[in-house]
Amino acid sequence: MALKASELKVGDTYSERLVEDLKRTQIVQYAGSSGDYNPLHTDEMFTTQVAGYPSVFAHGMLTMGMTGRLLTNYVGDGRLTNYGVRFTNQVWPGDTLDSTATVAELREEGGEHFVDLTVSTVNQDGVEVVKGTATARIDP
């Protein structure tokens, strides 16, 4: 069912759990599907001994993609017209991520209705890992 402007108000929220206990396997699978084999995401020895991190960590784009799925689950497929994020903290194996989209503005432009959203994804400790905005076409 498509979102309707008449059924939304500024401040409405939609939340989902994106992943519970992120596995290293999921990070490696993303590396394979994206072609991004940066050793910070795939090589434990490099990451800990050379780069000085406690472990490999997830690709920012993996977190952005999971957050994007929350948005399309909320607004519907093919409705996003704009989506952008900032990566604010790293995502580690074992993390659980929850995301919330908040209605920031409802507007009409050129006879079409749009919703502007803010989005925030946090880990199990409440630390924000992704912060962003999105715009989607919605029904009247």
HUCOR-V76501 format. One record per residue. N is the residue number from 0. RES is the residue in three letters. OMEGA is omega in degrees with one decimal (none if undefined). Layout:
n->N res->RES omega->OMEGA
n->N res->RES omega->OMEGA
//
This chain:
n->0 res->MET omega->-176.9
n->1 res->ALA omega->174.8
n->2 res->LEU omega->178.8
n->3 res->LYS omega->179.1
n->4 res->ALA omega->-177.3
n->5 res->SER omega->-178.0
n->6 res->GLU omega->-178.2
n->7 res->LEU omega->171.2
n->8 res->LYS omega->177.5
n->9 res->VAL omega->-178.8
n->10 res->GLY omega->175.6
n->11 res->ASP omega->179.9
n->12 res->THR omega->174.0
n->13 res->TYR omega->-177.3
n->14 res->SER omega->175.4
n->15 res->GLU omega->167.0
n->16 res->ARG omega->-178.1
n->17 res->LEU omega->-178.9
n->18 res->VAL omega->174.6
n->19 res->GLU omega->179.1
n->20 res->ASP omega->178.9
n->21 res->LEU omega->-177.4
n->22 res->LYS omega->174.0
n->23 res->ARG omega->178.5
n->24 res->THR omega->178.9
n->25 res->GLN omega->178.1
n->26 res->ILE omega->179.3
n->27 res->VAL omega->177.5
n->28 res->GLN omega->177.5
n->29 res->TYR omega->177.5
n->30 res->ALA omega->179.8
n->31 res->GLY omega->-177.6
n->32 res->SER omega->-178.3
n->33 res->SER omega->-174.9
n->34 res->GLY omega->-179.4
n->35 res->ASP omega->-178.5
n->36 res->TYR omega->176.9
n->37 res->ASN omega->-176.3
n->38 res->PRO omega->176.5
n->39 res->LEU omega->-178.7
n->40 res->HIS omega->-170.5
n->41 res->THR omega->-172.6
n->42 res->ASP omega->-176.5
n->43 res->GLU omega->-177.8
n->44 res->MET omega->178.1
n->45 res->PHE omega->-174.9
n->46 res->THR omega->-177.1
n->47 res->THR omega->-172.0
n->48 res->GLN omega->-178.3
n->49 res->VAL omega->-175.0
n->50 res->ALA omega->175.6
n->51 res->GLY omega->176.0
n->52 res->TYR omega->-179.7
n->53 res->PRO omega->-176.7
n->54 res->SER omega->168.1
n->55 res->VAL omega->177.9
n->56 res->PHE omega->-174.5
n->57 res->ALA omega->172.0
n->58 res->HIS omega->175.2
n->59 res->GLY omega->-177.6
n->60 res->MET omega->173.9
n->61 res->LEU omega->178.7
n->62 res->THR omega->177.8
n->63 res->MET omega->179.4
n->64 res->GLY omega->177.9
n->65 res->MET omega->177.9
n->66 res->THR omega->177.0
n->67 res->GLY omega->177.5
n->68 res->ARG omega->174.7
n->69 res->LEU omega->-177.3
n->70 res->LEU omega->-179.2
n->71 res->THR omega->173.5
n->72 res->ASN omega->-177.9
n->73 res->TYR omega->-172.6
n->74 res->VAL omega->-179.1
n->75 res->GLY omega->179.3
n->76 res->ASP omega->175.0
n->77 res->GLY omega->-176.8
n->78 res->ARG omega->178.4
n->79 res->LEU omega->176.5
n->80 res->THR omega->179.8
n->81 res->ASN omega->178.6
n->82 res->TYR omega->177.9
n->83 res->GLY omega->-178.7
n->84 res->VAL omega->166.4
n->85 res->ARG omega->175.2
n->86 res->PHE omega->-171.2
n->87 res->THR omega->175.6
n->88 res->ASN omega->-179.5
n->89 res->GLN omega->176.9
n->90 res->VAL omega->-172.9
n->91 res->TRP omega->171.0
n->92 res->PRO omega->-178.2
n->93 res->GLY omega->179.9
n->94 res->ASP omega->170.4
n->95 res->THR omega->-175.7
n->96 res->LEU omega->174.7
n->97 res->ASP omega->-177.3
n->98 res->SER omega->178.8
n->99 res->THR omega->171.8
n->100 res->ALA omega->-179.2
n->101 res->THR omega->177.4
n->102 res->VAL omega->179.7
n->103 res->ALA omega->-178.3
n->104 res->GLU omega->171.7
n->105 res->LEU omega->-177.1
n->106 res->ARG omega->176.2
n->107 res->GLU omega->-177.6
n->108 res->GLU omega->178.7
n->109 res->GLY omega->179.3
n->110 res->GLY omega->177.9
n->111 res->GLU omega->178.7
n->112 res->HIS omega->-178.7
n->113 res->PHE omega->170.5
n->114 res->VAL omega->173.0
n->115 res->ASP omega->-176.1
n->116 res->LEU omega->163.3
n->117 res->THR omega->-178.7
n->118 res->VAL omega->179.1
n->119 res->SER omega->175.4
n->120 res->THR omega->-177.8
n->121 res->VAL omega->175.8
n->122 res->ASN omega->-175.8
n->123 res->GLN omega->177.9
n->124 res->ASP omega->-178.6
n->125 res->GLY omega->179.0
n->126 res->VAL omega->179.8
n->127 res->GLU omega->179.5
n->128 res->VAL omega->177.3
n->129 res->VAL omega->176.7
n->130 res->LYS omega->-178.0
n->131 res->GLY omega->178.9
n->132 res->THR omega->177.1
n->133 res->ALA omega->174.5
n->134 res->THR omega->179.4
n->135 res->ALA omega->170.8
n->136 res->ARG omega->177.2
n->137 res->ILE omega->177.8
n->138 res->ASP omega->-179.4
n->139 res->PRO omega->none
//
